Amino acid sequence: MKLTKKQKEIVKSTDLKKDYKITEAVALIKKHAKAKFDESVDIAINLGVDPKHADQVVRGTVSLPNGTGKTVRVLVIAKSEKQQEAIDAGAEHVGFEDYLKKIQEGWTDIDVIIAAPDTMSELGKLGKILGPRGLMPNPKSGTVTPNIGQAVKEVKAGKIDFRVDKNGTVHSSIGKASFDEQSLVENITTFINMIIKLKPAASKGTYIKGITLSSTMGPGIKIDKTLTDIKTAA
C-alpha cells in the first residue's frame, strides 16, 4: 500500500507499538497535528471493569485546568426566577416551556443542557430524544442543580462529564492541538487522576489496561500505563 507523505513521516518518527511517557506522547501529537483546522486532542482509557454490572460503572465529572478549547453551547431549562442567573453566567439559550416545545419538535443544537430540579418532571418526558444524544441532564454530572449560574460557568470553563462505554473504555476530548504542551499534559494528568480516583471497589485485577492519545487526524499514541510520570508531568 502506498503511503502518503504524512503517513511516511508518522512511520519514520513514531513507533505506534511503543508505550510513551505522557510528555513524549503530547509532543508527538502536536508534531503530527497538521490539519488546516485546530484538531481536537482525545484520550481513550481502557479499564478493567465490566460495565454490565452497576457497581463497576465508571462515571463522573472533571474540571480540566486549561479547558477543552471548545465553545460549549449551553441550554438552561429553568423557570423565570432562575433565568437571569443563567443569562448572566453566559448560557446561550435560556427558557422553559418554549425550549421543551423546541426539543419536542426535534431541535437539539446544543452541547450541554443544565436544568433546575423543579423542571425535571417535564424535561424527563423528553428522555427518548435527549438520552440517545447524551443531552439528558443528570444530578451525578452536576447538570441538574439549583446553582444554575455556577454550573454554567463550570461547563464553560472546561468541566466535562464522562462515562465508561459498553466495552469498558472511557473516551473524552481533553484539549486542542494548538494548546502548549504543558497545558495538554496538565489536562491529561488531571483526567487520568480522576479516572484512578473513581476505581470501583468491585474492579479486580489490572484497572488501567491501556491509554491512547490521538488528534482528530493523527495516529493513536499509546501511553505507558504504569504512569510513572503522572505525578511530575503536571
N, C-alpha and C positions, 0 to 999 in steps of 0.2 A: 504494500500500500504506500502510495506516495504521500509524504508528509508535507504540510505547509511550512512556510518559513517560521511561523510562530511555534508550531509543534516541534520542529527541529531544535529551536532554541530551548524549549522546555526539556526535551530529552537530553540535551547537552549539559544543562545547568542544574537539573533536578533529578534526584533518584526517587521515583514515585513509590518505591518499595521501602524506603528508609523512614524511620521514625525520627522526626526533627524536634529540637527544642522549640519552645514557643517563639522565642525571639528569631530563631532561624526561619521558622515557617512563615512568620509575618513578613520578613524581608523577601522571601521568595514570592509570596502572594502579591506584594506590591510590585515586584520586578516583572511579574507576568501579566499584571492588570494593565493592558494597553488598548482597551476598547476606546471608542470615541465618546463614551459616556462614563460617568463615575460609577464604577462597578461596586456592587454590594459585597461585603465580606461575610461569609456564612460559616457557621460551625455545626457539625453533626457529632453527637456523642452517643455511642452505642453502649447501652447499660446492661448489666447482668440482672435484669428484672423480668418478670412475666406480667405484663400489663393486664392480662386476663383476670388477675387477682387484685381486688381493690386495695389490699394492703401493700401492693408493690407498684402502684401508680405514682410516678414522679411528676409532680405538678407544682408550679409556683410562679413567683414574680421576682424580678431583679431590676434594680436601677443601675444602668450602665453609667459609669462615671463620666464618659465622654459622649453619651448619647448614641443614637443609631445613624445619624446623618440623614435620616428620612424626615420628610414633612408628614406628620401624622394628622390625618383628618379625623376630628373628634365630633361625635354627635352626643349631646347630653339630653337624656329624656328626664325631664323634671317638671314639676308644677310651677306656677308663676312665681312663688316666693323664692325659688332657688335658681330661676333662670338668669337673673342678672349676675349672680355669682359665677355662673358658668361662662357667661359672655366676658366678664372681666378677666377670667382666667385664660381666655384665648380659644374657647371652643368655637369651631367653625359653624356648627349647627346646634340650635337650642330650641326645644319645644316639647310638647307632649302629644296631644291628640292629633295635631296636624302631621307630626312625623310618624306616628303609629299608622296613620292612613297611607302615607307615602310608602312606608315599608310594606304594608299590606298589598300595595299596588306594584311592588317589585323593586323599589328604589333601595339600593344598598351601597351607594357611592361614598362610603366612609371606611376608615381603618379600625376605629375603636368606638364602641358605644359605652358610655358611662350613664348609669341610671340611679335615681334616687329610690330608696327602698319602697316608698309608697306608690311607685309606678309599676312595680314588677308584676302585680296581679294582671295588669293589662298587657304589658310588654311580653310577659311569659307566653301569651297566646300566640305569639309570632315565632315560637321556637322552631317550627318546621322551616321557616325562611332563614332565620338568623343562625341557627345551630350548625347547619352544614357549611356555612361561610365563616365559622369561628367568631361570630359577632355577638353572640348572646352574653350579656353581662353576667358576672358571677362574683359573689362575695369573696371567694377564695383568691380571685385575681385583683381584688380591690376595685372592681368596676361597678359594684353595687354598694353605694356608700352615701351617708348623709353629708359627708365632707366633699361636696362636688368640686369646689374650686381647687382644693389640694389635689384631688385625683386627676383633674385636667392638667394641672401644672406638672405632676409627676410623669404622666404619659408623654407630654410634650418634651420633657427634659430627658427622656430615654428609658423610662420604665417599661419593661416588656413582660409579657406572661408567656409561659411555655408549658408543654405537656408531652410526656413520652407517647410515641405513637404505638400502633399495634405490634410493630417489630422490635420494640424496646429501644428506640432511638429518639433523642431529643434534637430538634433542628431549630436554629434561630439565626437571624441576621444580627451581627454584632458590630457593624460599622460600615465605613466606606473605604475604598482603596485610596482615596485622597487623604485619609487621616494619616498623621505621622505615626511612625512605628510604635512609639511609646504609648500613644492613645489606644491603638489597637490592642497592644499587649495588656494594658490595664483593663480594657473591656473584656478580653478573653479570659483573663485570670479571675475577674470578678464573676463571670458567668460560670466558669468551671467550679469555683469555690462554692457557689450556691448549689450546684448540682451535687457536689460532695456532701454538703450540709444536709441535703434532703434525702440522703440514702435511707431507704426503708429498712426497718429492723428485720423485715421478712426476707430481705435480699441476702442470699448466701453465695459464697464464692467470690469471684472477681466482680467488682461493681463497675469500674470503668474498663470496658473491654476494648474501646477504640475511640479515637478522636480525629476528626478530619476537618481541615480548614480549606476553604475554596473561595474564589471570587466568582462573579457571575459568569465570566467567560474563561476562567482559568482552570487549571487542573486541581484535583484534590491532593492536599499535602497532609500527610499523616503526622500527628504529634506524638511524641514519646509519652505513652500513657502512664509511665512511672511518675511523671510530673515533677521531676526533681528540681525544676527551675521555677515552679509556680510561686514560691514564696519570695523569690528575689527578682522575678521578672517585672512585677508591677511597682 
